[in-house]
Amino acid sequence: MCSAEPINCFPMLVNILSNTFLRLFNSTARIRVWSNPFYSIQSSEVRSDIFFICLSYMLILAAGLPPHFAVSSMEDYKVKS
């Protein structure tokens, strides 16, 4: 009925319990519960802006990692570890 993630299981649990209580009281109504945990973006401009911001961040991060490893290796070489 739900995946192992708690964010998906709680609405399903509420739905099952609510409908069970309604059946106990002989009601024909049903309660429908849904979960929408992530804000959905409708504008394509906002999506492209977010994409380019994330891409720029990843490129800067990728450019900074190799020198970090090189400096670390040089320090190990100097200490003769």
N, CA, C and O atoms as a DFTB+ gen file, in Angstrom:
324 C
 N C O
     1  1       0.809      -1.209       0.000
     2  2       0.000       0.000       0.000
     3  2       0.844       1.261       0.000
     4  3       0.443       2.279      -0.565
     5  1       2.001       1.203       0.623
     6  2       2.876       2.368       0.646
     7  2       4.316       1.904       0.621
     8  3       4.621       0.758       0.951
     9  1       5.179       2.788       0.234
    10  2       6.600       2.443       0.225
    11  2       7.145       2.518       1.643
    12  3       6.416       2.841       2.580
    13  1       8.417       2.222       1.793
    14  2       9.020       2.179       3.130
    15  2       9.300       3.560       3.702
    16  3       9.673       3.676       4.869
    17  1       9.131       4.594       2.917
    18  2       9.414       5.942       3.394
    19  2       8.262       6.445       4.261
    20  3       7.102       6.327       3.866
    21  1       8.560       7.003       5.437
    22  2       7.495       7.472       6.329
    23  2       6.657       8.591       5.730
    24  3       5.483       8.739       6.068
    25  1       7.254       9.378       4.846
    26  2       6.502      10.503       4.279
    27  2       5.350      10.003       3.409
    28  3       4.362      10.713       3.223
    29  1       5.470       8.782       2.874
    30  2       4.403       8.211       2.064
    31  2       3.456       7.354       2.887
    32  3       2.280       7.240       2.541
    33  1       3.935       6.753       3.959
    34  2       3.105       5.838       4.747
    35  2       2.089       6.559       5.629
    36  3       0.986       6.049       5.823
    37  1       2.424       7.709       6.160
    38  2       1.508       8.385       7.075
    39  2       0.173       8.752       6.418
    40  3      -0.876       8.483       7.003
    41  1       0.173       9.356       5.225
    42  2      -1.128       9.643       4.606
    43  2      -1.934       8.374       4.313
    44  3      -3.161       8.385       4.422
    45  1      -1.261       7.286       3.945
    46  2      -1.976       6.038       3.697
    47  2      -2.581       5.495       4.993
    48  3      -3.708       4.999       4.992
    49  1      -1.841       5.588       6.089
    50  2      -2.351       5.144       7.376
    51  2      -3.572       5.955       7.794
    52  3      -4.556       5.397       8.280
    53  1      -3.509       7.263       7.606
    54  2      -4.640       8.127       7.939
    55  2      -5.843       7.762       7.074
    56  3      -6.974       7.741       7.558
    57  1      -5.604       7.479       5.810
    58  2      -6.694       7.117       4.912
    59  2      -7.344       5.803       5.345
    60  3      -8.570       5.705       5.392
    61  1      -6.537       4.802       5.659
    62  2      -7.078       3.504       6.067
    63  2      -7.875       3.626       7.368
    64  3      -8.974       3.085       7.483
    65  1      -7.308       4.346       8.350
    66  2      -8.010       4.508       9.621
    67  2      -9.302       5.305       9.467
    68  3     -10.321       4.954      10.061
    69  1      -9.269       6.351       8.692
    70  2     -10.469       7.183       8.498
    71  2     -11.579       6.389       7.842
    72  3     -12.728       6.440       8.279
    73  1     -11.240       5.658       6.799
    74  2     -12.260       4.884       6.117
    75  2     -12.760       3.723       6.965
    76  3     -13.923       3.336       6.851
    77  1     -11.904       3.164       7.813
    78  2     -12.339       2.110       8.729
    79  2     -13.347       2.655       9.732
    80  3     -14.371       2.021       9.990
    81  1     -13.064       3.831      10.302
    82  2     -14.006       4.432      11.242
    83  2     -15.320       4.793      10.558
    84  3     -16.383       4.662      11.165
    85  1     -15.268       5.237       9.329
    86  2     -16.505       5.546       8.607
    87  2     -17.329       4.285       8.383
    88  3     -18.554       4.317       8.506
    89  1     -16.675       3.180       8.056
    90  2     -17.411       1.926       7.861
    91  2     -18.009       1.420       9.165
    92  3     -19.090       0.831       9.164
    93  1     -17.319       1.644      10.273
    94  2     -17.847       1.220      11.560
    95  2     -19.153       1.938      11.896
    96  3     -20.039       1.370      12.535
    97  1     -19.261       3.175      11.466
    98  2     -20.466       3.962      11.737
    99  2     -21.470       3.902      10.592
   100  3     -22.366       4.742      10.509
   101  1     -21.325       2.908       9.702
   102  2     -22.244       2.660       8.586
   103  2     -22.412       3.865       7.662
   104  3     -23.521       4.167       7.221
   105  1     -21.346       4.527       7.382
   106  2     -21.395       5.672       6.483
   107  2     -21.016       5.224       5.071
   108  3     -20.202       4.318       4.893
   109  1     -21.610       5.863       4.084
   110  2     -21.279       5.546       2.687
   111  2     -20.188       6.470       2.151
   112  3     -19.669       6.248       1.056
   113  1     -19.842       7.491       2.907
   114  2     -18.811       8.436       2.454
   115  2     -17.431       7.805       2.611
   116  3     -17.217       6.920       3.440
   117  1     -16.526       8.277       1.808
   118  2     -15.137       7.839       1.882
   119  2     -14.239       9.075       1.945
   120  3     -14.543      10.113       1.358
   121  1     -13.134       8.939       2.666
   122  2     -12.156      10.019       2.761
   123  2     -10.969       9.651       1.896
   124  3     -10.460       8.532       1.960
   125  1     -10.544      10.582       1.104
   126  2      -9.392      10.372       0.233
   127  2      -8.254      11.261       0.718
   128  3      -8.422      12.472       0.865
   129  1      -7.103      10.658       0.964
   130  2      -5.938      11.379       1.465
   131  2      -4.817      11.237       0.451
   132  3      -4.601      10.155      -0.096
   133  1      -4.099      12.332       0.197
   134  2      -2.958      12.265      -0.703
   135  2      -1.825      13.098      -0.126
   136  3      -2.033      13.994       0.692
   137  1      -0.653      12.783      -0.569
   138  2       0.541      13.463      -0.084
   139  2       1.257      14.108      -1.259
   140  3       1.489      13.476      -2.290
   141  1       1.599      15.367      -1.086
   142  2       2.364      16.077      -2.093
   143  2       3.507      16.786      -1.367
   144  3       3.448      17.996      -1.148
   145  1       4.570      16.022      -0.985
   146  2       5.581      16.599      -0.099
   147  2       6.507      17.613      -0.747
   148  3       7.113      18.423      -0.046
   149  1       6.631      17.588      -2.063
   150  2       7.560      18.481      -2.727
   151  2       6.806      19.560      -3.481
   152  3       5.813      19.290      -4.156
   153  1       7.287      20.769      -3.358
   154  2       6.684      21.899      -4.047
   155  2       6.914      21.741      -5.543
   156  3       8.054      21.613      -5.990
   157  1       5.849      21.749      -6.306
   158  2       6.006      21.595      -7.752
   159  2       6.105      22.964      -8.414
   160  3       5.361      23.888      -8.085
   161  1       7.018      23.071      -9.331
   162  2       7.262      24.324     -10.033
   163  2       6.584      24.241     -11.388
   164  3       6.832      23.311     -12.156
   165  1       5.737      25.198     -11.682
   166  2       5.003      25.185     -12.932
   167  2       5.703      25.975     -14.039
   168  3       5.539      25.664     -15.218
   169  1       6.464      26.968     -13.676
   170  2       7.085      27.844     -14.656
   171  2       8.358      27.204     -15.219
   172  3       9.211      26.734     -14.466
   173  1       8.471      27.191     -16.529
   174  2       9.668      26.620     -17.150
   175  2      10.886      27.530     -16.937
   176  3      12.021      27.053     -16.909
   177  1      10.648      28.842     -16.789
   178  2      11.758      29.759     -16.534
   179  2      12.402      29.468     -15.182
   180  3      13.626      29.491     -15.060
   181  1      11.594      29.197     -14.178
   182  2      12.121      28.901     -12.849
   183  2      12.883      27.581     -12.884
   184  3      13.938      27.453     -12.261
   185  1      12.357      26.608     -13.605
   186  2      13.046      25.321     -13.726
   187  2      14.410      25.489     -14.390
   188  3      15.399      24.914     -13.934
   189  1      14.466      26.262     -15.453
   190  2      15.746      26.449     -16.135
   191  2      16.715      27.230     -15.253
   192  3      17.914      26.950     -15.264
   193  1      16.221      28.204     -14.491
   194  2      17.086      28.943     -13.571
   195  2      17.665      28.026     -12.501
   196  3      18.858      28.088     -12.202
   197  1      16.824      27.182     -11.929
   198  2      17.300      26.245     -10.908
   199  2      18.310      25.281     -11.509
   200  3      19.313      24.955     -10.874
   201  1      18.053      24.821     -12.734
   202  2      18.983      23.909     -13.396
   203  2      20.347      24.562     -13.585
   204  3      21.369      23.939     -13.294
   205  1      20.385      25.795     -14.062
   206  2      21.657      26.466     -14.306
   207  2      22.383      26.813     -13.010
   208  3      23.614      26.795     -12.971
   209  1      21.650      27.125     -11.961
   210  2      22.286      27.376     -10.673
   211  2      22.938      26.096     -10.152
   212  3      24.079      26.120      -9.690
   213  1      22.221      24.990     -10.227
   214  2      22.788      23.702      -9.779
   215  2      23.965      23.287     -10.657
   216  3      24.961      22.769     -10.153
   217  1      23.859      23.506     -11.952
   218  2      24.951      23.163     -12.856
   219  2      26.193      23.998     -12.546
   220  3      27.305      23.469     -12.525
   221  1      26.013      25.289     -12.307
   222  2      27.148      26.157     -11.966
   223  2      27.792      25.719     -10.665
   224  3      29.018      25.681     -10.559
   225  1      26.984      25.393      -9.682
   226  2      27.516      24.937      -8.403
   227  2      28.317      23.647      -8.573
   228  3      29.397      23.506      -7.999
   229  1      27.794      22.709      -9.356
   230  2      28.492      21.442      -9.570
   231  2      29.801      21.655     -10.330
   232  3      30.793      20.983     -10.048
   233  1      29.815      22.571     -11.281
   234  2      31.047      22.837     -12.017
   235  2      32.112      23.470     -11.120
   236  3      33.290      23.126     -11.215
   237  1      31.705      24.381     -10.262
   238  2      32.652      24.984      -9.324
   239  2      33.163      23.937      -8.351
   240  3      34.352      23.907      -8.036
   241  1      32.279      23.087      -7.878
   242  2      32.681      22.028      -6.968
   243  2      33.633      21.051      -7.652
   244  3      34.624      20.631      -7.055
   245  1      33.343      20.690      -8.892
   246  2      34.203      19.765      -9.628
   247  2      35.561      20.386      -9.916
   248  3      36.566      19.678      -9.973
   249  1      35.602      21.696     -10.098
   250  2      36.886      22.355     -10.352
   251  2      37.723      22.451      -9.079
   252  3      38.949      22.526      -9.163
   253  1      37.107      22.449      -7.924
   254  2      37.849      22.601      -6.677
   255  2      38.312      21.301      -6.062
   256  3      39.212      21.315      -5.222
   257  1      37.728      20.172      -6.449
   258  2      38.102      18.915      -5.820
   259  2      39.479      18.380      -6.224
   260  3      40.224      17.970      -5.334
   261  1      39.865      18.355      -7.490
   262  2      41.191      17.810      -7.833
   263  2      42.359      18.528      -7.155
   264  3      43.288      17.856      -6.708
   265  1      42.356      19.871      -7.057
   266  2      43.461      20.505      -6.316
   267  2      43.494      20.106      -4.847
   268  3      44.572      20.020      -4.257
   269  1      42.359      19.866      -4.261
   270  2      42.313      19.434      -2.864
   271  2      43.038      18.103      -2.695
   272  3      43.828      17.937      -1.766
   273  1      42.770      17.156      -3.588
   274  2      43.437      15.861      -3.504
   275  2      44.924      15.988      -3.809
   276  3      45.740      15.285      -3.212
   277  1      45.284      16.875      -4.727
   278  2      46.695      17.056      -5.061
   279  2      47.457      17.644      -3.874
   280  3      48.566      17.203      -3.573
   281  1      46.880      18.622      -3.207
   282  2      47.525      19.230      -2.039
   283  2      47.652      18.198      -0.926
   284  3      48.670      18.148      -0.236
   285  1      46.642      17.390      -0.753
   286  2      46.691      16.352       0.266
   287  2      47.814      15.356      -0.026
   288  3      48.525      14.938       0.889
   289  1      47.975      14.979      -1.280
   290  2      49.044      14.053      -1.650
   291  2      50.415      14.682      -1.449
   292  3      51.349      14.004      -1.021
   293  1      50.545      15.965      -1.750
   294  2      51.833      16.647      -1.567
   295  2      52.182      16.738      -0.084
   296  3      53.345      16.578       0.286
   297  1      51.203      16.990       0.757
   298  2      51.467      17.050       2.192
   299  2      51.897      15.684       2.705
   300  3      52.784      15.593       3.554
   301  1      51.282      14.625       2.203
   302  2      51.695      13.269       2.591
   303  2      53.126      12.997       2.110
   304  3      53.904      12.345       2.807
   305  1      53.466      13.491       0.934
   306  2      54.813      13.284       0.396
   307  2      55.851      14.021       1.241
   308  3      56.932      13.493       1.504
   309  1      55.518      15.245       1.666
   310  2      56.454      16.035       2.474
   311  2      56.693      15.384       3.838
   312  3      57.817      15.376       4.340
   313  1      55.643      14.846       4.423
   314  2      55.766      14.216       5.731
   315  2      56.362      12.807       5.601
   316  3      56.776      12.204       6.591
   317  1      56.396      12.304       4.389
   318  2      56.895      10.957       4.074
   319  2      56.071       9.878       4.767
   320  3      56.594       8.933       5.357
   321  1      54.747      10.065       4.664
   322  2      53.867       9.060       5.241
   323  2      53.528       7.977       4.255
   324  3      52.791       7.049       4.587
